[in-house]
Amino acid sequence: MEQWIRWQQEKTTAVLFCNEASLKITVEAMIKGKVAIVTGHEKNSISNDTKNKKEDQKMELTQMYLTEEERVNFLKGMVRMARVDGVVEEGERIFFRNLLVALAISEEDSTKLESALDADMELPEVKSYLSVSFSTKRQAIFFLEEAIQLCYIDGVYHEKERAEIRLLTKELNISVETLEKVEKWVQEGMAWQAKGELLLSLE
């Protein structure tokens, strides 16, 4: 059975091609493993959607981070968020591997990033490798937006996640005021989405 990995969010949906896999993915749930398997009977609808959106075949991520180095830095931050709860599930690993290929991350960097999923986060060399920096404040704020949305995937912004976000914010030299505005924006977006889902059951 041909398997197509599909993953959706309300904000943006993009389609990528990676060898024999067609990945319909967005950034928001990247590491948390919000992945559904799309089997053959859904293939046509995805294919038609792909044909109609040729101009959208690059993720918002690749539009913001144009170089591999920038994308690797983004993924380092996401690895840190994935490690916050201390457990990386197999589904998350599979999705992460697919994403590495889809984003054209080199074999060397892919190996390092995958190894970081299991590395001892207290080791100085691991901390050094997973330090995050971006060329512009715009890239840094974009990362925070996506990382905080990732935190809300299970409906709760946990204290450990909040603490890691604040560490990253400090590393990126982003003000607390800006972070709080981003957090508020994400919270409002989640509430807006929840309200929309309730509307579906009105009649």
ZADRENTI-409933 format. One line per field, with one value per residue (C-alpha): residue number from 1; residue in three letters; x, y, z. Coordinates in steps of 0.001 Angstrom, whole numbers, m for minus. Layout:
N
pos: (NUM	...)
code: (ALA	...)
xx: (X	...)
yy: (Y	...)
zz: (Z	...)
//
This chain:
203
pos: (1	2	3	4	5	6	7	8	9	10	11	12	13	14	15	16	17	18	19	20	21	22	23	24	25	26	27	28	29	30	31	32	33	34	35	36	37	38	39	40	41	42	43	44	45	46	47	48	49	50	51	52	53	54	55	56	57	58	59	60	61	62	63	64	65	66	67	68	69	70	71	72	73	74	75	76	77	78	79	80	81	82	83	84	85	86	87	88	89	90	91	92	93	94	95	96	97	98	99	100	101	102	103	104	105	106	107	108	109	110	111	112	113	114	115	116	117	118	119	120	121	122	123	124	125	126	127	128	129	130	131	132	133	134	135	136	137	138	139	140	141	142	143	144	145	146	147	148	149	150	151	152	153	154	155	156	157	158	159	160	161	162	163	164	165	166	167	168	169	170	171	172	173	174	175	176	177	178	179	180	181	182	183	184	185	186	187	188	189	190	191	192	193	194	195	196	197	198	199	200	201	202	203)
code: (MET	GLU	GLN	TRP	ILE	ARG	TRP	GLN	GLN	GLU	LYS	THR	THR	ALA	VAL	LEU	PHE	CYS	ASN	GLU	ALA	SER	LEU	LYS	ILE	THR	VAL	GLU	ALA	MET	ILE	LYS	GLY	LYS	VAL	ALA	ILE	VAL	THR	GLY	HIS	GLU	LYS	ASN	SER	ILE	SER	ASN	ASP	THR	LYS	ASN	LYS	LYS	GLU	ASP	GLN	LYS	MET	GLU	LEU	THR	GLN	MET	TYR	LEU	THR	GLU	GLU	GLU	ARG	VAL	ASN	PHE	LEU	LYS	GLY	MET	VAL	ARG	MET	ALA	ARG	VAL	ASP	GLY	VAL	VAL	GLU	GLU	GLY	GLU	ARG	ILE	PHE	PHE	ARG	ASN	LEU	LEU	VAL	ALA	LEU	ALA	ILE	SER	GLU	GLU	ASP	SER	THR	LYS	LEU	GLU	SER	ALA	LEU	ASP	ALA	ASP	MET	GLU	LEU	PRO	GLU	VAL	LYS	SER	TYR	LEU	SER	VAL	SER	PHE	SER	THR	LYS	ARG	GLN	ALA	ILE	PHE	PHE	LEU	GLU	GLU	ALA	ILE	GLN	LEU	CYS	TYR	ILE	ASP	GLY	VAL	TYR	HIS	GLU	LYS	GLU	ARG	ALA	GLU	ILE	ARG	LEU	LEU	THR	LYS	GLU	LEU	ASN	ILE	SER	VAL	GLU	THR	LEU	GLU	LYS	VAL	GLU	LYS	TRP	VAL	GLN	GLU	GLY	MET	ALA	TRP	GLN	ALA	LYS	GLY	GLU	LEU	LEU	LEU	SER	LEU	GLU)
xx: (0	1409	1534	1337	2220	m289	m184	m2451	m2833	m5401	m2953	m1016	m834	2004	2948	6474	7885	10652	11795	8875	7060	4580	4561	1670	3062	3272	5642	3356	3299	6635	8237	5202	4217	788	958	m1855	m1378	m3167	m3810	m4630	m8264	m7183	m4409	m6446	m7631	m4076	m2777	m5409	m4613	m949	m1604	m3574	m891	2366	3321	2882	5178	7730	6905	6693	9772	11919	10686	11827	15072	16690	19915	20532	22383	19328	17025	19379	19287	15488	15521	17990	15485	12713	14883	15235	11473	10942	13332	11628	9460	12390	10709	10817	8301	9000	6332	8067	11390	9935	8367	11584	13568	11100	11364	15160	15001	12197	14177	17298	19365	22781	23582	26147	23748	20899	23006	23917	20322	18997	21706	20677	17243	18898	21936	22550	21299	23573	26780	28582	29174	25470	24442	26923	25680	22031	22589	20346	20961	19461	20589	17637	15147	12391	13726	14033	10465	9176	10893	9248	5838	6216	7773	4982	2326	4095	3783	7	m470	m1740	m3805	m1525	1505	3436	5770	8829	7985	7477	10863	12659	10969	12252	15780	15586	14165	17126	19586	17970	18127	14385	12674	10270	7673	7868	7682	4556	2927	3753	2359	m835	m1161	m832	m3330	m5858	m5322	m5949	m9108	m10265	m9702	m11558	m14511	m14603	m14695	m17649	m19538	m19417	m21754	m24392	m26772)
yy: (0	3345	5635	9374	11360	14143	16779	19848	23079	25830	28574	27326	24095	23436	20512	19215	16405	14215	11326	8864	10466	13281	15201	17502	19304	22496	23546	23840	20196	19258	17449	16539	13898	15120	12915	11039	8302	8923	5733	5115	6239	9765	9976	11674	14533	15268	15031	17485	19843	19598	20498	23573	24828	24593	28043	26951	23948	25539	25662	28955	27698	27631	31081	32486	30517	30523	28681	25235	26767	28841	25819	23744	26429	26371	22590	22783	24932	22461	19592	21467	21879	18184	17216	19323	16446	14020	11598	11532	9040	6866	8672	11953	10489	9231	12572	14376	12172	12865	16569	16503	14999	17285	20356	19106	18956	17407	13901	15270	17775	15263	12790	15416	16580	13032	12243	15316	13757	11257	13149	14073	17652	18426	17792	21042	19932	19161	22499	24220	22389	23156	26859	28792	32013	33694	36385	38667	39442	38567	35009	34772	35925	33556	30719	31732	31871	28339	26946	28285	26948	23613	23815	24227	21101	19207	22190	23165	25467	23498	25165	23303	24455	28003	27942	26655	29300	31964	30581	30638	34151	35328	33558	35204	38620	39119	41246	39782	42285	40864	37305	38127	39572	36406	34238	36285	35985	32199	31973	34056	31909	28709	30170	31279	27773	26174	28503	27538	23860	24484	26203	22967	21313	24063	22176)
zz: (0	m995	1996	1810	4902	5435	8057	8345	10243	9866	8881	5857	3902	1517	m669	m1090	m3158	m1809	m4008	m3968	m1075	m1426	1832	2543	5524	7471	10211	13209	14380	12898	15777	17882	15343	14360	11268	9585	6995	3727	1776	m1871	m1872	m882	m3449	m6150	m3952	m2859	m6429	m7679	m4862	m5815	m9456	m8435	m6089	m7993	m6811	m3184	m3284	m1010	2627	4414	6211	3086	2122	5442	5689	2270	3082	4505	7433	8345	8059	10198	12886	12791	13174	16069	17915	17154	18428	21700	21940	21143	23929	26595	27837	27634	25210	21408	20033	16979	14957	15673	14514	11244	10512	11388	8990	6194	6866	6746	3269	2097	3174	1394	4574	3897	5104	7560	9132	9094	11056	13628	14041	14419	16957	18938	19461	21825	23052	26674	26789	29746	27823	26936	23343	22869	24348	22058	18966	19741	20311	17940	16044	12997	10584	11247	14001	11545	11270	15056	15668	12990	14835	18114	16435	15087	18270	20485	18109	18398	22181	21892	19779	22839	23949	26832	27005	29619	32099	30779	27262	28481	30225	27112	24964	27318	27119	23335	23372	25413	23100	20092	21724	21412	24043	26586	25340	21832	23150	25139	22033	20091	22898	22932	19155	19347	22215	20288	17213	19150	20660	17198	15836	18745	18182	14530	15426	17748	14921	12940	15440	15569	13269)
//
